[in-house]
Amino acid sequence: MVTSAVSVGTLTEHLRATGYDPLLSPFAERAYATVLTGAAMNPQRVAPGDLFVAVSGARAHGADFITEVISRGAAAVLTDAAGVGKIREAIGYQLPVIEVAAVRDAAGPAAAVIYGTTASSDPALFGVTGTNGKTTTTYFLRALLSTLLAPQGRNTGLIGTIEIAAGATPEDSERISSDMTTPEAVQLHALMHQFREKNVAAAAMEVSSHAISYRRISGLFYDVAGFTNLTQDHLDLHGTMEEYFAAKAALFSRSRTRISVITVDDTGAEQSWGHRMAAAATGKVVTLSTRPDSVTQAHWEVREVAPEGLGSAFTLVNRHTGEEVRSSTALPGDFNVSNAALAAVMVLEAAADPHRAQEFTREDVVAALETKRPFHVQVPGRMQVIAAGTDGAGPAAIVDFAHNPDAMIRTLQAVRQQHGKLILVIGAAGERDRSKRPTMGAIAVRMADHVIISDDDPHGEDPAQIRADLLEGARDAIARGGLSTVLEEISPREDAITAAVAAAGRADTILLAGRGHESHQDMAGAKHAIDDRVELARALSARGYPTLQGDYA
């Protein structure tokens, strides 16, 4: 990848100016003059001229691979004191080494200098964080931004759980490979450079708590960041909800984000997470209320929600100006109205922001929302309809990513609006927050008519034990509530899906929850190919039921 050449000396001085107190060795003119043309954290991704960022990992230190990265052409290393010791012992002073105490923190700003990322450089970043809704909101954002920018000859980008892509429209995009869902900081800055080369003016990005906690977004600046909600998840990483909240809140600092759009839905809870997030955010803060029973007076409110096909039409109202904008989404569920409203407000606020010369006006955004139907885009594995269940031809069939208690409740409420029985297949991921499993089992049997507990991604954990944890909560809820819910345990997941279709009548609804777009299960480190969308379509077709046409792979 060709970048503007940056010397080690220039990089060292930048790190010193931004408070990282770097120590360069050898302290010599040759070291200062060494030219850097890229950066990498993975030893296998190092290219000639790269700065190798050597961090301490769970199993090894990046500096342990110094001989390999030199053979690949590394020009210099950024590392900590432990890494310096390993490098000097292995190779002496063959190449410049920059030592900093907080190497993960410094990695992003260092890569930003090398790749030319600044607070005003393209693409304009629209980040979304929260427990649920990140993926759908970023797809909505990108669809709206594409509608606005494609007529100007500009492209849009997407960085998220499902894919990293760039192009004029979501349908006409090039996928970009990545080692992980949220790339490391150096890879993200390289991606920003790729986006600029591909004429990407704006990009929508999922920002997970992992990305924030592990400093993966270090050195990036967001034009607008949005908050969806906060519910129990990832406590295996954060320990408590307070720590989880603190990780999310770090995105909404004015040093990292120009405009913060915070969803503040609540029904009177004294310490709602949305209100707390709005209070913690610094810089320009815009609030959004999307629930009809909310007690909050927010800057923007969702009103007049009405069914439209499987989705909903709604009105956005600005309480301060009286402005009203009518739009709609094709995805089922009130939570998708919330996701669409958040995407809309983020772009409306960006269009009015004077800090960046926008290629669209607020009037353009309103026209797109009211006439172009940007939120009718399909989101892979997010309330994805595999069979519509219309005209009595067969059951409705939906695949969703819901994999925590709050997401399950929202999704089940949305599909319960259909007629007939609700047949649910669920599992839970291994080596994740175990405490939520009994709760998920209980929710399942309280809200569905027929529940089949199967496998998700066991990872290194015993699948039978994961299912047992879910069954414990389900059986307890049935006993305590006197429920008549049919409860089964079926493994493997393919058999569970086949059984769900066999149990469904033509007026019923089948929901596969937890895996969404994923196409492999992790079974003790081995990848087992399975895609809920493919398996569900296959099982429906085998019984003569119609399915919607689509490439589910």
Helices and strands as residue ranges (DSSP letters): E 6-7, H 8-17, E 23-25, H 29-33, E 35-36, E 38-40, G 43-45, E 50-54, G 62-65, H 66-71, E 76-79, H 81-91, E 97-99, H 103-115, E 124-129, H 134-149, G 150-152, E 155-159, E 164-169, E 172-175, H 185-197, E 200-206, H 209-213, E 222-227, H 235-238, H 241-249, G 250-252, E 257-263, H 273-280, E 284-289, E 300-308, E 311-318, E 324-329, H 334-351, H 362-371, G 374-376, E 384-387, E 396-400, H 405-415, E 422-426, H 436-447, E 450-453, H 463-481, E 486-489, H 493-503, E 509-513, E 520-523, E 526-529, H 532-542
